[in-house]
Amino acid sequence: MISDIAVVIMGQSPKKTDVNEVGDGYPLLNGPTEFTDRHPQPVQFTTNGKRFSDSGDILFCVRGSTTGRMNYADQPYAIGRGIAAIRGKDGYPTPFVRAVIENNLDRLLIAATGSTFPNVSKSLLNEFVVTVITPGEAEKVNEVIISIEDKIHLNQKTNKTLEAMAQAIFKSWFVDYEPVRAKMRAKTEGRDPNRAAMAAIAGVDLEQDWDEIEATLDQKLSRMREAQRQQLHETAKLFPDELVDSELGEVPKGWGVTSAEKVLKRFKVPKRIKKDEVEETGKIVVLEQGEGIIMGYHNGEAGFDASPDNPYFIFGDHTCITHLTIEPFDVAPNVIPLQGEEFNSYWTYYAVKDLQQFQEYRRHWSELKVKVLITPNNDIDQVFADAIKPLIMQINKNRNQNLTLSQLRDTLLPKLISGEVGL
């Protein structure tokens, strides 16, 4: 039974008057709303918590549609009635216990009560029967579990950083117009406009005085190869040195204003793949419009031959979810495959990805295509694509590695936990 390998602490909610959002007391969790891939991000706190988790505990959702979802506690938490804290005991490490629960989760949810959604009680958790190996063997398996979990988490964290970098470049060049504004300031203050734009593109803090800006830029240039320095110089030359009025406010001189429809190339879908036509693994990924993005895989021919040099992106007609892909793919119902029509597809993806916000579960394409956006000139879209393509390729590599690790975990761990395979 789970009670033989773990301690279960059921949550108890504090009074509403003891809950705040200003950081007083312990961070409070009532359910999975604040869950992430690994650790929660709490938004509520309480000065009078009733039950608590320890750092390292499993945080297990016990009520509602998200029953069975788990995170790890990265600090002590006050836990409400929607959460149980579970920790290993008697030599069984907590990550091993989590793997045991995940391996038996389907059975556990079937055994749970509830007319609409499963509710897991303390007695059900404690008395739920599982087959496990000895504590000594569990320690060895735990090392495998931790190595897989840590690598997956590191890849996820790295991908968030890489995506943030790509977003930051787009925002600097095409939303805040930092290279253009740097040139304008340089002209006004008698400095070299092109070097000012180079500084902006290189990420130099432009709030400094000019001598500090120049010195920092020179330091960055000294660490670059000659080809990189030349590329930075040429990129800076592409940006104008003036902002002019438009229907969307100030825009760089020579840039345009157009509708999303004119920059998007929409593709007809030869066949939409349904949920009962996919497998958990396979050669070709099938993209859906839900938050998970990946519905599954198949081993046939891809409908769309994406690659790093020929990227595509999708738009979820009902959900407005977008996703950039550089691997061959197919799509599920209500997913619209797209590329850039007049501009590079990398640039087009970032230009339109947040144009249409989700309103309600209905079709949104007709609203997206009439949105207005600002378009650059002088091939800056291609320079942007060249800058972020290595980031996107690394994101894709990390994502694929996580897929392989997840598949290894799902196939190997059940055999290790049951003792079918030893270490």
Secondary structure, 3 states (H helix, E strand, C coil): CHHHCEEEEECCCCCHHHEECCCCCEEEECCHHHCCCCCCCCCEEECCCCCEECCCCEEEECCHHHCCCEEECCCCEEECCCEEEEEECCCCCHHHHHHHHHHCHHHHHHHCECCCCCECCHHHHHHCCCCCCCHHHHHHHHHHHHHHHHHHHHHHHHHHHHHHHHHHHHHHHHCCCHHHHHHHHHHHCCCCHHHHHHHHHCCCCCCCCHHHHHHHHHHHHHCCCHHHHHHHHHHHHHCCCCEEEECCEEEECCCEEEEHHHHEEECCCCCCCCHHHCECCCCEEEECCCCCCEEEEECCCCCECCECCECEEEEECCCCCEEEECCCEEECCCEEEEEECCCCHHHHHHHHCCCCCCCCCCCCHHHHCCCEEEECCCCHHHHHHHHHHHHHHHHHHHHHHHHHHHHHHHHHHHHHHHCCCCC
